[in-house]
Amino acid sequence: MTTIKDSVHDHIEVSGVAADLLDTPPVQRLRRIKQLGTVALVYPSANHTRFEHSLGVYHLADRALAHLDIAGQRADRVRAAAILHDVGHSPFSHNVEDVVARRTGKEHDDVDELVTEGEVAAVLDDHGVDPDAVAALIRGDGELAQLVAGELDVDRMDYLVRDAHHTGVPYGTIDHGRLVRELTFIDGDLVLDEGNVQTAESLLLARALMNPTVYSHHVARISKSMLRRGAEALLETTEIDAEQLRRMDDHQLSVALRTHDASRAFGRRLADRDLYKRAVWAEMGDVGDDLLDASHDEIRAFEAEVAADADVGEDAVILDVPGRPSMRESTTGVLVGGEVRRLDEQSTLVRALQVAQREQWRLGVYAPEATWKPSGRPPSACSASRPTARSSAT
């Protein structure tokens, strides 16, 4: 058994297959992947990694398994999936995942080649754990996958508390101990036991407060957009392909961006925190459906149109259109009067949070500070969707 001191859960005891998985290269790589990507450019202490998060997910999964009285090989598969659930992440976590997925068709939970081959597979085999079954759990397949890849999983229980701790904000505090203790399976669905509507609400409230403050902070969104543009330039102009980029760590991608001509400007700006500024900051109600639902190629065409209208180079304009708001956790099942009900059908608070999420949504147009001054109106490409946008230089 290995005991590890953790900043969130205090001492974490790791044993069996999970302990042996810790020293495999795919898991050790997670030490070099920041949990929050470019958020450290907003909160300097947000330098925690996917490695420590994976330990936290393992710890909570282990506690949940004990509470649910799940043991043996079924439990070992879940413990292995908890340690391995993030090994498929690209550098800077989710920040360049879309860039990679467009070229490979693979998301971060597509980990079959990492789990079913090489050292990870050898460790799993040594412990009598089926690598294919573990990969399936990470993809979200099977009843027990709900513990690590569901609406009410230990993954989000850990990252909310951990992200709040390392950024220093007070909004991600949840009672993860009670959440774990109140988990139960009803007809194959993982739900919260009777009397826990407020417990479930607390999870969604924490997520709703963390989103504008941390995850979608405008500086984090600007730096993420610049990182994506730099990664695209790297893939389009060098011999580096998406599969190679997918397996880089943060340091390798940062160096690659700064050492190739097409991406050098973005790499330098990110390294020096010389970030673009907001030229347009538009609410959802001011943006038409054609722009909300635009494909990547359509957005790039809009960017070219804005750049031409402003008489600047195309690299000087970034159009950031988030996906439509969603709250996956709102479908969490809660036992009420002996009946499993969806949280968004039971909770007025959750419905209010869904409205707030829509109101917090913003479209952004970013540019170097000296490119243009905010005009009070959106550039022409956005005007095609008739927004009345708020402009900002901050």
URUR-V451483 format. One record per backbone hydrogen bond with DSSP energy under -1.0 kcal/mol. CO is the residue of the C=O (numbers start at 1). NH is the residue of the N-H. E is the energy in kcal/mol with one decimal. If there is no record, write none. Layout:
co | nh | e
CO | NH | E
CO | NH | E
//
This chain:
co | nh | e
2 | 14 | -3.7
4 | 12 | -3.1
6 | 10 | -1.1
10 | 6 | -4.7
12 | 4 | -2.8
14 | 2 | -3.4
16 | 20 | -1.6
17 | 21 | -1.8
18 | 22 | -1.2
21 | 24 | -1.8
24 | 28 | -2.5
25 | 29 | -2.3
27 | 30 | -1.1
28 | 31 | -1.8
29 | 32 | -2.2
30 | 33 | -1.3
30 | 51 | -1.3
32 | 250 | -2.0
33 | 50 | -2.4
36 | 39 | -2.3
38 | 41 | -2.2
39 | 42 | -2.3
39 | 43 | -2.8
43 | 46 | -2.4
45 | 47 | -2.1
48 | 35 | -2.7
49 | 53 | -1.7
50 | 54 | -2.2
51 | 55 | -1.8
52 | 56 | -2.0
53 | 57 | -2.5
54 | 58 | -2.4
55 | 59 | -2.5
56 | 60 | -2.4
57 | 61 | -2.6
58 | 62 | -2.8
59 | 63 | -1.9
60 | 64 | -2.4
61 | 65 | -2.6
62 | 66 | -1.9
63 | 67 | -2.3
64 | 68 | -2.5
65 | 70 | -2.6
72 | 76 | -2.1
73 | 77 | -2.2
74 | 78 | -1.5
75 | 79 | -2.7
76 | 80 | -2.5
77 | 81 | -2.3
78 | 82 | -2.4
79 | 83 | -1.9
80 | 84 | -2.1
81 | 85 | -1.2
84 | 87 | -1.9
86 | 89 | -2.0
90 | 93 | -1.0
92 | 95 | -2.0
94 | 97 | -1.1
96 | 100 | -2.0
97 | 101 | -2.9
98 | 102 | -2.1
100 | 104 | -2.1
101 | 105 | -2.4
107 | 110 | -1.8
109 | 111 | -1.3
111 | 115 | -2.2
112 | 116 | -3.1
117 | 121 | -1.1
118 | 122 | -1.9
119 | 123 | -2.3
120 | 124 | -2.5
121 | 125 | -2.8
122 | 126 | -2.2
123 | 127 | -1.2
124 | 129 | -3.0
125 | 128 | -1.7
130 | 134 | -1.8
131 | 135 | -2.5
132 | 136 | -2.0
133 | 137 | -1.9
134 | 138 | -2.0
135 | 139 | -1.7
136 | 141 | -2.9
143 | 146 | -1.5
144 | 147 | -1.7
145 | 148 | -1.2
145 | 149 | -2.9
147 | 154 | -2.8
153 | 157 | -1.2
154 | 158 | -1.9
155 | 159 | -2.5
156 | 160 | -2.0
157 | 161 | -1.1
158 | 162 | -2.9
159 | 163 | -2.8
160 | 164 | -1.9
161 | 165 | -2.2
162 | 166 | -2.3
163 | 167 | -1.9
164 | 168 | -1.8
174 | 176 | -1.6
175 | 179 | -2.3
176 | 180 | -2.3
177 | 181 | -2.0
178 | 182 | -2.0
180 | 183 | -1.1
182 | 193 | -2.7
184 | 191 | -3.2
186 | 189 | -2.0
189 | 186 | -2.7
191 | 184 | -2.4
192 | 335 | -2.6
196 | 200 | -2.2
197 | 201 | -2.6
198 | 202 | -2.1
200 | 204 | -1.6
201 | 205 | -2.8
202 | 206 | -2.3
203 | 207 | -1.9
204 | 208 | -2.6
205 | 209 | -2.1
206 | 210 | -2.2
207 | 211 | -1.7
210 | 214 | -3.0
210 | 215 | -1.4
211 | 216 | -4.0
214 | 217 | -1.2
217 | 221 | -2.4
218 | 222 | -2.3
219 | 223 | -2.5
220 | 224 | -2.2
221 | 225 | -2.3
222 | 226 | -2.2
223 | 227 | -2.4
224 | 228 | -2.4
225 | 229 | -2.2
226 | 230 | -2.5
227 | 231 | -2.5
228 | 232 | -2.5
229 | 233 | -2.1
230 | 234 | -2.1
231 | 235 | -2.2
232 | 236 | -2.1
233 | 237 | -1.4
234 | 238 | -1.2
241 | 245 | -2.4
242 | 246 | -2.4
245 | 248 | -1.4
249 | 253 | -2.2
250 | 254 | -2.4
251 | 255 | -2.3
252 | 256 | -2.4
253 | 257 | -2.6
254 | 258 | -1.6
255 | 259 | -1.1
260 | 264 | -1.4
263 | 267 | -2.5
264 | 268 | -2.9
265 | 269 | -2.3
266 | 270 | -2.4
267 | 271 | -2.1
268 | 272 | -2.4
269 | 274 | -2.8
273 | 275 | -1.1
277 | 367 | -2.0
280 | 365 | -2.0
281 | 390 | -1.2
282 | 363 | -2.9
283 | 286 | -1.5
284 | 287 | -1.7
288 | 292 | -2.3
289 | 293 | -2.6
291 | 294 | -1.2
295 | 299 | -2.3
296 | 300 | -2.3
297 | 301 | -1.8
298 | 302 | -2.2
299 | 303 | -2.5
300 | 304 | -2.0
301 | 305 | -2.0
302 | 306 | -2.6
303 | 307 | -2.7
304 | 308 | -2.3
305 | 309 | -2.4
306 | 310 | -2.3
307 | 312 | -2.5
313 | 316 | -1.8
314 | 317 | -1.5
318 | 366 | -3.0
320 | 364 | -2.5
327 | 330 | -2.1
328 | 331 | -1.7
329 | 332 | -1.9
330 | 344 | -2.1
332 | 343 | -2.3
333 | 192 | -2.2
334 | 341 | -2.7
336 | 339 | -1.5
339 | 336 | -3.3
341 | 334 | -2.6
342 | 345 | -1.0
342 | 346 | -1.1
343 | 347 | -2.7
347 | 351 | -1.4
348 | 352 | -2.0
349 | 353 | -2.3
350 | 354 | -1.9
351 | 355 | -1.5
352 | 356 | -2.5
353 | 357 | -2.4
354 | 358 | -1.5
355 | 359 | -2.0
356 | 360 | -1.7
363 | 282 | -2.4
364 | 320 | -3.4
365 | 279 | -3.4
365 | 280 | -1.5
366 | 318 | -2.2
367 | 277 | -3.3
368 | 371 | -2.2
379 | 383 | -1.7
382 | 385 | -1.9
383 | 386 | -2.0
390 | 281 | -3.9
//
